Amino acid sequence: MATHGSLTKAGKVRGQTPKVEGRKIVGTSASLRNKNNFKKRFALGRVPGQNKPGQKRRR
């Protein structure tokens, strides 16, 4: 079976691209996240999901 290009050129483009360091993801602590979820669900009485009852549908 014929190949599309020689195996000696494998990884050429990836090796040429400069290495870019990713940004560090800074998230909230678990206790703060749980507190916000509690507020949303129980204190405000919101329902999870996209099709919430009483929500108008757009067309």
DATAZI-V114159 format. One record per backbone hydrogen bond with DSSP energy under -1.0 kcal/mol. NH is the residue of the N-H (numbers start at 1). CO is the residue of the C=O. E is the energy in kcal/mol with one decimal. If there is no record, write none. Layout:
nh = [NH | NH]
co = [CO | CO]
e = [E | E]
//
This chain:
nh = [5 | 10 | 12 | 15 | 16 | 17 | 33 | 34 | 35 | 36 | 37 | 38 | 39 | 40 | 41 | 42 | 43 | 44 | 46 | 52 | 55]
co = [3 | 7 | 9 | 11 | 12 | 13 | 29 | 30 | 31 | 32 | 33 | 34 | 35 | 36 | 37 | 38 | 38 | 39 | 40 | 50 | 52]
e = [-1.3 | -1.1 | -1.5 | -1.8 | -1.3 | -1.6 | -2.2 | -2.5 | -1.9 | -2.2 | -2.2 | -2.3 | -2.2 | -2.4 | -2.5 | -2.6 | -1.3 | -2.6 | -2.1 | -1.4 | -1.5]
//
